[in-house]
Amino acid sequence: MLVLFQFSSCVTKQKEKAESFKISLGKVPLSAKFENDSISIWGGSLIKGGDNLYHMYYSRWKKGKTSTWVVDSEIAHAVSKSPFGPFKFMDVALPIRGAELWDGLCTHNPTIHKFGDRYYLYYMGNTGDGKPVITKEGKTKLNMVHRNNQRIGVAIADNPNGPWERFDTPLIDVSPNEDALDALLANNPSVAQKPDGTYLMVYKAVGKKTSGVFGGPVVHCVATSNSPTGPFVKYDKPVFQAKGNEFPAEDPFIWYQDGKFRAIVKDMNGAFTDAGRALVLFDSEDGFDWHLAKDPLLSTLQIEWEDGTTQKVTHLERPQLYLEDGMPVALLCAANMHDENGSVYSCNVQIPIKNNKD
């Protein structure tokens, strides 16, 4: 009876912990902003190597040409002695490798994991004519061939410094069925290992049900695999949905903690809270059926710096957690800011996670 009581008490405490789950953000050190005067820096995913250095993989392209990421982006690699910087550029992890390959002209939005003894760098890639689209007014627009050629891949290495083994076919390709959720494109993967050792992926997809070159709706799909390199089995039920909204969410990051799958999701327009565009939390028992968390709001469009200042930003997205022993330590986000001349530039910020233990 005593053993049964102790077991029941333990289960109850675990359930209470799961139901009261919350993430709180700390103030950001001034060193925890990775930027470049001539390069736009976007996204950023972090892992600690056997060398005790922190390895960041991020997207970069020429500064001042916002929409040309779709033809110019490449995944680069930087290191630091701390998860909060300063980071130093090391090399281009996944460079251009030829228009004939599915990811030959663009690599973007990386997320890094270590499973077993190997490193797995998941990402989006595309190809096309390689030409940025410039309007008569000199503004940039999306190259729609490149945009609609987005697919998901993975590169593998024994060391976070590379070399990275890439594949000639995507890990997640579009589905051949014209009515499929991902009939037009697939991008922005997030991957977590399940308690049973298998793998869960959530990714962004665009279908063809909405007419026009952009397609639609924009949804998020779930896929599973017995291996980090696939094949992944797709499921046809979209997640992170909001009634009456064709594009409610973007950029989910998923992980498993305290008995549940967790997700940080970019709320595109206030579909899930009253905060407008923000980062919000979801949770799931099984990775397929997701619900808005009890305390969903994680961050609005502002950054609290250690020096006491608060900075408004126009974008705070591509959330990627850095975890140690399964616990969140830092939240990496892409941010759009204004410089002293009023020009918009992008960078990566590494936001400390507060310890919520009582």
C-alpha positions as CSV (number, residue, x, y, z in Angstrom):
1,M,0.0,0.0,0.0
2,L,2.9,2.4,0.8
3,V,4.5,1.7,-2.6
4,L,1.1,2.3,-4.3
5,F,0.6,5.6,-2.4
6,Q,4.2,6.7,-3.3
7,F,3.6,5.9,-7.0
8,S,0.3,7.7,-7.1
9,S,1.8,10.7,-5.4
10,C,4.6,10.7,-8.0
11,V,2.2,10.5,-10.9
12,T,0.1,13.3,-9.4
13,K,3.1,15.6,-9.0
14,Q,4.2,14.9,-12.6
15,K,0.7,15.7,-13.8
16,E,0.6,18.9,-11.8
17,K,4.1,19.9,-13.2
18,A,3.0,19.2,-16.8
19,E,-0.3,21.2,-16.4
20,S,1.6,24.2,-14.8
21,F,4.3,24.3,-17.4
22,K,5.5,27.8,-18.3
23,I,8.5,29.4,-19.8
24,S,9.7,32.8,-18.7
25,L,12.2,34.9,-20.6
26,G,15.1,36.7,-18.9
27,K,16.8,39.9,-19.9
28,V,19.2,39.6,-22.8
29,P,22.9,40.3,-22.4
30,L,24.3,42.9,-24.9
31,S,26.6,40.2,-26.2
32,A,23.7,38.0,-27.2
33,K,23.0,39.7,-30.5
34,F,24.6,38.2,-33.6
35,E,24.7,40.7,-36.4
36,N,26.8,41.8,-39.4
37,D,27.1,45.1,-41.2
38,S,26.8,43.7,-44.7
39,I,24.9,40.4,-44.2
40,S,21.3,39.8,-43.2
41,I,21.3,37.1,-40.4
42,W,18.2,35.1,-39.9
43,G,17.1,32.2,-37.7
44,G,19.8,30.4,-35.7
45,S,19.9,27.0,-34.1
46,L,22.4,26.1,-31.4
47,I,24.1,23.0,-30.1
48,K,27.1,22.3,-27.8
49,G,29.9,20.3,-29.3
50,G,32.5,18.0,-27.8
51,D,34.9,20.9,-28.0
52,N,32.8,22.7,-25.3
53,L,32.0,25.4,-27.9
54,Y,28.5,26.5,-28.8
55,H,27.8,26.0,-32.5
56,M,25.2,28.1,-34.2
57,Y,23.8,27.4,-37.7
58,Y,21.9,30.3,-39.3
59,S,20.6,31.7,-42.6
60,R,22.4,34.6,-44.2
61,W,22.1,36.6,-47.4
62,K,23.1,40.1,-48.7
63,K,21.9,42.9,-46.5
64,G,19.2,45.3,-47.8
65,K,17.5,42.9,-50.2
66,T,14.8,41.4,-48.0
67,S,13.0,39.1,-50.4
68,T,16.1,37.8,-52.1
69,W,16.6,35.2,-49.3
70,V,14.7,32.8,-51.5
71,V,17.5,32.8,-54.1
72,D,20.5,34.0,-52.0
73,S,20.3,32.4,-48.6
74,E,22.9,30.0,-47.4
75,I,23.3,28.2,-44.0
76,A,26.4,29.4,-42.2
77,H,28.2,28.3,-39.0
78,A,29.4,30.4,-36.1
79,V,30.9,29.5,-32.7
80,S,31.0,31.0,-29.2
81,K,32.3,30.0,-25.7
82,S,28.8,30.8,-24.3
83,P,25.3,30.3,-25.6
84,F,24.9,34.0,-25.2
85,G,27.7,35.1,-27.5
86,P,29.6,36.7,-28.8
87,F,29.6,34.4,-31.8
88,K,32.2,34.3,-34.5
89,F,31.6,33.3,-38.1
90,M,33.4,30.1,-39.0
91,D,32.3,28.8,-42.4
92,V,29.3,28.1,-44.7
93,A,27.9,24.8,-43.6
94,L,25.6,24.2,-46.6
95,P,26.8,26.2,-49.6
96,I,25.4,26.5,-53.1
97,R,26.1,23.3,-55.1
98,G,24.4,23.6,-58.4
99,A,20.9,24.4,-59.9
100,E,20.4,20.8,-61.0
101,L,20.0,19.7,-57.3
102,W,16.8,20.2,-55.3
103,D,18.7,22.4,-52.7
104,G,21.4,23.6,-55.1
105,L,20.8,27.4,-55.0
106,C,19.4,28.1,-51.5
107,T,19.6,26.6,-48.0
108,H,17.6,28.2,-45.3
109,N,16.0,27.9,-41.8
110,P,18.2,25.3,-40.1
111,T,17.5,23.3,-37.0
112,I,20.3,21.3,-35.4
113,H,20.1,18.1,-33.3
114,K,22.4,15.4,-32.0
115,F,21.0,11.9,-32.0
116,G,23.4,9.2,-30.8
117,D,26.9,10.2,-31.9
118,R,25.9,12.1,-35.0
119,Y,24.7,15.6,-35.8
120,Y,21.6,16.2,-37.9
121,L,21.1,19.5,-39.6
122,Y,17.5,19.8,-40.9
123,Y,16.7,22.6,-43.3
124,M,14.8,24.0,-46.3
125,G,16.4,24.1,-49.7
126,N,15.3,25.1,-53.2
127,T,16.5,25.7,-56.7
128,G,15.4,27.7,-59.8
129,D,16.9,30.3,-62.1
130,G,18.9,32.0,-59.4
131,K,17.6,35.4,-60.3
132,P,16.3,38.0,-57.8
133,V,13.1,39.7,-58.8
134,I,13.5,43.5,-58.8
135,T,10.5,45.8,-59.5
136,K,10.6,49.0,-61.5
137,E,10.8,50.9,-58.2
138,G,13.9,49.0,-57.3
139,K,12.3,46.9,-54.6
140,T,12.7,43.1,-54.3
141,K,10.0,40.5,-54.6
142,L,9.9,36.8,-54.1
143,N,11.1,34.7,-56.9
144,M,8.1,32.4,-57.1
145,V,9.8,29.5,-58.8
146,H,12.3,29.3,-56.0
147,R,9.6,29.9,-53.4
148,N,7.4,27.0,-54.7
149,N,10.4,24.7,-55.1
150,Q,11.0,24.7,-51.3
151,R,11.6,21.2,-49.9
152,I,13.0,19.8,-46.7
153,G,16.3,18.0,-46.3
154,V,18.8,16.8,-43.7
155,A,22.6,16.9,-43.7
156,I,24.7,14.6,-41.4
157,A,28.1,15.0,-39.7
158,D,30.2,13.3,-37.1
159,N,31.4,16.7,-35.9
160,P,29.6,20.1,-35.6
161,N,32.4,21.6,-37.7
162,G,31.5,19.2,-40.6
163,P,32.0,18.0,-43.2
164,W,28.3,17.7,-43.9
165,E,26.9,14.8,-45.9
166,R,24.0,16.0,-48.1
167,F,21.5,14.0,-50.1
168,D,20.4,14.4,-53.7
169,T,16.7,13.9,-52.9
170,P,14.6,15.8,-50.3
171,L,13.8,14.2,-46.9
172,I,10.2,15.6,-47.3
173,D,9.0,16.2,-50.9
174,V,5.7,17.5,-51.9
175,S,2.9,15.0,-52.2
176,P,1.8,14.0,-55.7
177,N,-1.9,14.3,-54.8
178,E,-3.2,17.7,-56.0
179,D,-5.5,17.9,-52.9
180,A,-2.7,17.1,-50.4
181,L,-1.8,19.6,-47.7
182,D,1.7,19.9,-49.0
183,A,1.0,19.7,-52.8
184,L,2.8,22.9,-53.5
185,L,5.7,23.2,-51.1
186,A,7.2,22.0,-47.8
187,N,9.6,23.9,-45.5
188,N,10.6,24.9,-42.0
189,P,11.0,21.5,-40.3
190,S,11.2,20.9,-36.6
191,V,12.1,17.5,-35.2
192,A,12.0,15.9,-31.8
193,Q,12.8,12.4,-30.6
194,K,9.9,10.7,-28.9
195,P,10.1,8.7,-25.6
196,D,10.0,5.5,-27.6
197,G,13.1,6.4,-29.6
198,T,11.2,7.2,-32.9
199,Y,11.1,10.7,-34.4
200,L,8.4,13.3,-34.8
201,M,8.5,16.1,-37.4
202,V,6.3,19.1,-37.7
203,Y,6.7,21.2,-40.9
204,K,5.1,24.0,-42.8
205,A,3.2,23.2,-46.0
206,V,1.3,25.0,-48.7
207,G,-1.4,23.3,-50.8
208,K,-3.0,24.1,-54.1
209,K,-6.6,24.4,-53.0
210,T,-6.3,28.2,-53.1
211,S,-5.9,29.4,-56.7
212,G,-3.0,31.6,-57.7
213,V,0.8,31.3,-57.7
214,F,1.0,31.6,-53.9
215,G,-1.4,28.6,-53.4
216,G,-2.9,27.9,-50.0
217,P,-3.9,27.3,-47.3
218,V,-0.7,27.5,-45.3
219,V,-0.8,24.7,-42.7
220,H,1.5,22.6,-40.5
221,C,1.8,18.9,-41.0
222,V,3.0,16.0,-38.8
223,A,5.3,13.2,-39.9
224,T,7.0,10.3,-38.1
225,S,9.9,8.0,-38.7
226,N,11.9,5.3,-37.1
227,S,15.1,7.0,-38.2
228,P,16.3,10.7,-38.1
229,T,17.0,10.3,-41.8
230,G,13.6,8.9,-42.7
231,P,11.6,7.8,-44.5
232,F,9.0,9.9,-42.7
233,V,5.3,8.9,-42.9
234,K,3.0,11.9,-43.3
235,Y,-0.3,12.4,-41.6
236,D,-3.1,14.3,-43.3
237,K,-4.5,16.3,-40.3
238,P,-3.1,19.8,-40.0
239,V,-2.1,21.2,-36.6
240,F,-1.9,24.7,-35.0
241,Q,-5.2,25.6,-36.8
242,A,-7.5,28.6,-36.1
243,K,-11.0,28.7,-37.5
244,G,-11.5,31.0,-40.4
245,N,-7.8,31.7,-40.7
246,E,-5.8,30.4,-43.7
247,F,-2.4,31.3,-42.3
248,P,-2.6,31.5,-38.4
249,A,0.8,30.1,-37.5
250,E,4.4,29.7,-38.6
251,D,7.9,28.6,-37.4
252,P,7.0,25.9,-34.8
253,F,9.8,24.5,-32.7
254,I,8.9,21.2,-31.0
255,W,10.5,19.3,-28.1
256,Y,9.5,16.9,-25.3
257,Q,9.6,17.9,-21.7
258,D,7.7,17.0,-18.4
259,G,5.7,14.2,-20.0
260,K,4.4,16.2,-23.0
261,F,5.4,17.5,-26.4
262,R,5.8,21.2,-26.4
263,A,5.8,23.8,-29.2
264,I,6.7,27.4,-29.5
265,V,4.8,28.9,-32.5
266,K,4.7,32.2,-34.1
267,D,1.1,33.6,-33.9
268,M,0.8,35.4,-37.2
269,N,-2.0,37.8,-36.4
270,G,-3.4,37.2,-32.9
271,A,-5.3,34.1,-33.8
272,F,-4.4,32.5,-30.4
273,T,-4.1,35.3,-27.9
274,D,-5.0,39.0,-27.7
275,A,-1.4,40.1,-28.1
276,G,-1.4,40.3,-31.9
277,R,1.7,38.9,-33.6
278,A,3.6,37.0,-30.9
279,L,5.3,33.8,-29.8
280,V,2.9,31.3,-28.1
281,L,3.1,27.9,-26.5
282,F,1.2,24.7,-27.4
283,D,1.4,21.2,-25.9
284,S,0.4,17.7,-26.9
285,E,0.2,14.3,-25.3
286,D,1.1,12.4,-28.5
287,G,2.5,15.0,-31.0
288,F,-0.5,14.8,-33.2
289,D,-3.3,16.6,-31.3
290,W,-2.0,20.0,-30.2
291,H,-3.7,22.5,-27.9
292,L,-2.9,26.0,-26.8
293,A,-1.0,25.9,-23.5
294,K,-2.6,27.0,-20.2
295,D,-0.2,30.0,-20.2
296,P,0.2,30.5,-23.9
297,L,1.9,33.9,-24.4
298,L,5.7,33.7,-24.4
299,S,6.7,37.0,-26.0
300,T,5.4,40.0,-27.8
301,L,7.5,42.0,-30.3
302,Q,10.0,43.4,-27.9
303,I,13.3,42.5,-26.3
304,E,14.3,43.3,-22.7
305,W,18.0,44.0,-22.5
306,E,20.2,43.6,-19.4
307,D,21.0,47.3,-19.4
308,G,17.4,48.0,-18.6
309,T,16.2,49.1,-22.0
310,T,13.3,47.7,-23.9
311,Q,13.5,47.5,-27.7
312,K,10.5,47.2,-30.0
313,V,11.1,45.0,-33.0
314,T,9.1,44.5,-36.2
315,H,9.7,40.8,-36.2
316,L,10.6,38.2,-33.6
317,E,10.3,34.8,-35.0
318,R,12.0,31.5,-36.0
319,P,12.1,30.4,-32.3
320,Q,14.7,27.7,-31.6
321,L,15.4,26.5,-28.1
322,Y,18.8,25.5,-26.9
323,L,18.3,22.7,-24.3
324,E,20.8,21.1,-21.9
325,D,19.7,17.7,-20.4
326,G,16.3,18.3,-21.8
327,M,15.8,21.7,-20.2
328,P,15.5,25.0,-22.0
329,V,18.5,27.3,-21.5
330,A,18.1,29.9,-24.3
331,L,15.6,30.9,-26.9
332,L,17.2,32.0,-30.2
333,C,15.1,34.2,-32.4
334,A,15.4,36.1,-35.7
335,A,14.7,39.8,-35.2
336,N,14.2,42.7,-37.5
337,M,15.4,46.0,-36.0
338,H,16.0,49.6,-37.0
339,D,19.5,51.0,-37.1
340,E,20.5,54.6,-36.2
341,N,19.5,55.6,-39.8
342,G,16.1,54.1,-39.5
343,S,16.9,51.2,-41.9
344,V,15.7,47.8,-41.1
345,Y,18.2,45.0,-40.6
346,S,18.0,41.4,-39.3
347,C,20.0,39.6,-36.6
348,N,19.8,36.7,-34.2
349,V,19.2,37.2,-30.5
350,Q,19.8,34.6,-27.8
351,I,17.3,35.1,-24.9
352,P,18.0,33.5,-21.5
353,I,15.3,31.2,-20.1
354,K,14.5,31.8,-16.4
355,N,14.6,28.9,-14.1
356,N,11.0,28.3,-13.1
357,K,11.7,25.8,-10.3
358,D,10.1,26.9,-7.0
